[in-house]
Amino acid sequence: MNFLSGEDISKQVTAGSLIQELERFFLEKQNVKMPERIHIDDEKNTVLIMPAFDADYYAIKLAGVALDNKTVGKPTIHANVILHDRKTLEPLAYMDGNTVTAMRTGAIGGLSMKWLADESARSIGIIGTGIQGWSHLEAAMSVRDIRTVYLHNRSPQKLEVFKERVETTYPQLKVVSASVDQLVEASDIIVTTTTSPTPVLPDKGREDWNGKHIVAVGSFKPDMQELPDTLLKETNPIFVDTPTALTESGDMLRAKELQGEDARFMTLEEIVGHSSISDKQRYTVFKSVGMALFDLIAAKTIYEKNIRNFQHAK
């Protein structure tokens, strides 16, 4: 069985290629089997067990989320993905799950940007400068002509490290450290990647969001909310990656509470292939919580690319 580290994975697959694979899945409406993920709370920590099957592969992700890790300088999420042959259940590859999760979540956000963000979008604002902030920057650059990046993080040190990485990797970009209000005003695409229990975006009126696409990534439990009440109350429909978001994310639970029976949600499956949707929206909100299907698509894309590269090297 092959072990693929985060560095190995980053060399095999780009954000753009993964977005294409996810898009192809939705356009072709491929048949998959995905049992409900197991969600276990252990005091402040959360353990997720996420299996999925397609015609050829079976993948399972084991993920642990420890929110207090940030106080001791460790990653909040630790994860592993194991890809198997579906028919024999032979394990084929063991992968760094943090990298798989970041890439597939960024690609899902990128897919929403491709189908919902204004085609003229040239700037992105990122709140939370961790691994998800980076993956969403790469995804945005693969679907839009991004020229300016606005960054905000509670930790100035972490923000500066991220800023230097962007400037080194993408010297053509203008990178600006900004307050949240400055970021919101200046950005065409806004990404929130925090586990905050209270909104990280300001509570503005509808007109302040016009022309913007908002991708909310961080809230995956009922006690987390990144988006402000006014935005959740007045946005209809809200776009989600999976119906699971409606029962797990504090943002979506709050939206249902505020909107009542008028609340409407649309999934990625309904978004992809319908380019007229964004024409009807003055701004768009996309909420992502992830699911095992996305891990499976990412894992098999990485594995097959790795096999092709190995055979070519021989």
C-alpha positions in Angstrom: 0.0 0.0 0.0 1.3 3.4 -1.0 1.7 6.2 1.6 1.2 9.7 0.2 2.3 12.6 2.3 0.9 16.1 2.0 3.9 17.0 -0.1 3.4 14.0 -2.4 -0.3 14.9 -2.8 0.4 18.6 -3.6 2.8 17.5 -6.3 0.2 15.2 -7.9 -2.9 17.3 -8.1 -3.8 21.0 -8.5 -6.8 22.8 -7.3 -7.9 23.3 -10.9 -7.7 19.6 -11.8 -9.7 18.6 -8.7 -12.4 21.2 -9.4 -12.7 19.7 -12.9 -13.2 16.2 -11.4 -15.8 17.4 -9.0 -17.6 19.2 -11.7 -17.5 16.2 -13.9 -19.0 14.1 -11.2 -22.0 16.4 -10.8 -22.5 16.9 -14.5 -22.4 13.1 -15.2 -24.5 12.4 -12.1 -22.3 9.4 -11.2 -23.8 6.7 -8.9 -22.2 6.5 -5.5 -23.0 4.9 -2.1 -22.4 7.1 0.9 -23.6 6.0 4.4 -24.2 8.7 7.0 -21.0 9.9 8.6 -20.5 9.0 12.2 -20.1 12.2 14.3 -18.8 11.6 17.8 -18.4 14.4 20.4 -15.7 13.8 23.1 -16.0 16.8 25.4 -14.7 19.7 23.3 -13.3 17.4 20.6 -15.1 15.8 17.7 -14.3 12.6 15.8 -15.7 12.0 12.3 -15.8 8.7 10.5 -16.7 9.2 6.8 -17.0 6.3 4.3 -18.0 6.4 0.6 -18.1 4.1 -2.4 -18.2 4.5 -6.2 -18.0 1.8 -8.9 -14.3 1.1 -8.4 -13.2 2.4 -5.1 -14.1 2.6 -1.4 -12.6 5.4 0.8 -12.8 6.1 4.4 -11.7 9.2 6.3 -10.9 9.3 10.0 -10.8 12.9 11.2 -10.3 14.4 14.7 -11.1 18.0 15.4 -9.5 19.4 18.6 -10.4 23.1 18.9 -8.0 23.8 21.8 -5.0 22.7 19.7 -4.6 26.2 18.5 -3.6 27.2 22.1 -0.7 24.8 22.0 0.5 25.5 18.4 -0.9 22.3 16.9 -3.3 21.9 13.9 -7.0 21.9 14.8 -7.7 18.9 12.5 -5.8 15.6 12.2 -7.1 13.2 9.5 -6.2 10.2 7.4 -7.8 8.9 4.3 -7.5 5.2 3.2 -8.5 4.3 -0.4 -9.4 0.7 -1.2 -10.3 -1.4 -4.2 -14.1 -1.7 -3.9 -14.3 -5.3 -5.1 -11.5 -6.8 -3.1 -11.3 -4.2 -0.3 -7.6 -4.2 -0.7 -6.1 -1.0 0.7 -4.4 0.9 -2.2 -3.2 4.1 -0.6 -2.9 5.8 2.8 -3.0 9.5 2.5 -2.4 12.6 4.7 -6.1 13.5 5.4 -5.4 17.1 6.3 -4.1 17.8 2.8 -6.9 15.8 1.1 -9.5 17.6 3.3 -8.0 21.1 2.5 -7.7 20.4 -1.2 -11.2 19.0 -1.6 -12.8 21.7 0.5 -11.0 24.4 -1.4 -12.0 22.7 -4.7 -15.7 22.6 -3.5 -15.4 26.3 -2.7 -13.8 26.9 -6.0 -16.6 25.1 -7.8 -19.1 27.4 -6.1 -17.0 30.4 -7.2 -17.0 29.1 -10.8 -20.7 28.8 -11.0 -21.9 31.6 -8.6 -19.2 34.3 -8.4 -19.3 37.2 -10.9 -17.1 36.5 -13.9 -15.4 39.9 -13.4 -14.3 39.0 -9.8 -10.6 40.1 -9.4 -10.2 40.2 -5.6 -10.6 37.7 -2.7 -10.8 38.3 1.0 -9.8 35.5 3.3 -10.7 35.5 7.0 -8.6 32.8 8.8 -5.1 32.2 7.3 -4.7 28.5 7.9 -4.6 25.5 5.5 -8.2 26.2 4.3 -7.4 29.8 3.6 -4.6 28.6 1.3 -6.6 26.0 -0.5 -9.4 28.5 -1.2 -6.9 31.0 -2.6 -5.5 28.4 -5.0 -9.0 27.4 -6.0 -10.1 31.0 -6.6 -7.1 31.6 -8.8 -7.9 28.5 -10.9 -11.4 29.8 -11.8 -11.1 33.6 -11.7 -8.4 36.2 -12.6 -7.5 37.1 -9.1 -5.2 40.1 -8.7 -5.6 41.2 -5.1 -5.8 39.3 -1.9 -7.1 40.8 1.4 -6.2 38.9 4.6 -7.5 39.0 8.1 -6.5 36.9 11.1 -6.7 37.4 14.9 -3.1 36.4 15.1 -0.8 39.0 13.4 2.0 36.5 13.4 0.0 33.9 11.5 -1.2 36.5 9.1 2.3 37.7 8.3 3.5 34.1 7.7 0.6 33.5 5.3 1.1 36.9 3.6 4.8 36.1 3.0 3.9 32.7 1.6 1.4 34.3 -0.9 3.9 36.9 -1.9 6.6 34.3 -2.5 4.4 31.8 -4.3 2.4 34.3 -6.3 4.5 37.5 -6.8 2.0 38.8 -9.3 -0.6 39.3 -6.6 -1.1 42.3 -4.5 -1.5 41.2 -0.9 -3.1 43.4 1.8 -3.5 43.0 5.5 -6.9 44.4 6.3 -9.6 44.9 9.0 -12.8 42.8 8.5 -14.7 45.9 7.3 -12.0 46.8 4.8 -11.8 43.3 3.6 -15.6 43.1 3.1 -15.8 46.4 1.2 -12.9 45.6 -1.1 -13.4 41.9 -1.9 -15.4 40.4 -4.8 -15.1 36.9 -3.2 -15.1 36.5 0.6 -14.0 33.3 2.3 -14.4 32.6 6.1 -12.5 29.6 7.4 -12.9 29.9 11.2 -14.5 27.8 13.9 -15.9 30.9 15.6 -19.0 30.6 17.8 -20.0 34.2 16.8 -20.1 35.9 13.4 -16.8 37.0 11.9 -18.5 39.1 9.2 -20.1 42.5 10.1 -23.9 42.7 10.3 -24.5 44.8 7.2 -27.5 45.3 4.9 -28.2 43.6 1.6 -26.8 46.5 -0.5 -23.4 46.1 1.2 -23.1 42.6 -0.2 -24.1 43.3 -3.8 -21.9 41.7 -6.4 -20.1 39.5 -3.8 -19.8 35.8 -3.4 -19.4 34.5 0.1 -17.9 31.1 0.9 -18.4 30.0 4.5 -16.2 27.0 5.4 -15.6 26.9 9.2 -18.9 26.3 10.9 -19.5 22.5 11.1 -21.3 22.2 14.5 -24.5 23.8 15.8 -22.7 26.1 18.3 -20.6 27.7 15.5 -21.7 30.7 13.4 -19.5 32.7 11.0 -22.2 34.6 9.2 -24.2 37.5 10.7 -27.9 37.3 11.3 -29.0 39.9 8.8 -27.2 38.1 6.0 -28.7 34.7 7.1 -32.2 36.2 7.3 -32.2 38.0 4.0 -30.3 35.6 1.7 -32.7 33.3 -0.2 -31.8 30.8 -1.5 -28.6 29.9 0.3 -26.3 27.5 -1.5 -24.8 24.5 0.3 -22.5 21.7 -0.7 -24.7 19.0 0.9 -28.0 18.8 2.8 -25.9 17.7 5.8 -25.1 21.4 6.3 -28.7 22.1 7.2 -28.5 19.9 10.3 -24.9 20.3 11.4 -23.9 23.9 10.8 -24.9 26.6 13.2 -25.1 29.1 10.3 -27.7 27.0 8.5 -29.6 26.2 11.6 -29.8 29.9 12.4 -30.9 30.7 8.8 -33.8 28.2 9.1 -34.7 29.8 12.5 -34.7 33.3 11.1 -36.4 32.6 7.8 -38.9 29.9 9.0 -40.9 28.3 6.3 -39.6 30.7 3.7 -36.1 29.4 3.9 -34.7 27.9 0.7 -31.5 26.0 0.1 -29.9 24.7 -3.1 -27.2 22.1 -3.3 -24.1 21.8 -5.5 -25.9 19.2 -7.6 -28.5 21.8 -8.5 -25.9 24.6 -9.0 -23.5 22.9 -11.5 -24.8 23.2 -15.0 -27.1 26.1 -14.4 -25.2 29.2 -15.3 -28.3 31.4 -15.1 -28.6 31.1 -11.3 -26.0 33.8 -10.5 -27.8 36.2 -12.9 -30.8 36.2 -10.6 -28.8 36.9 -7.4 -27.4 40.3 -6.4 -25.0 38.4 -4.2 -24.5 34.7 -3.3 -23.8 32.8 -0.1 -22.3 29.2 -0.2 -22.0 27.1 2.9 -19.6 24.1 2.9 -19.4 21.4 5.6 -18.0 18.6 3.3 -18.9 15.0 2.9 -17.2 11.6 2.3 -18.0 11.7 -1.4 -15.7 14.7 -1.9 -12.9 12.8 0.0 -13.4 9.8 -2.3 -13.2 11.9 -5.5 -10.1 13.6 -4.3 -8.4 10.4 -3.1 -9.0 8.5 -6.3 -7.9 11.5 -8.4 -4.7 11.7 -6.4 -4.2 7.9 -6.5 -4.7 7.6 -10.2 -2.5 10.5 -11.0 0.2 9.0 -8.8 0.0 5.7 -10.6 0.2 7.4 -14.0 3.2 9.4 -12.9 4.9 6.2 -11.5 4.3 4.3 -14.7 5.6 7.2 -16.8 8.8 7.3 -14.6 9.4 3.6 -15.3 
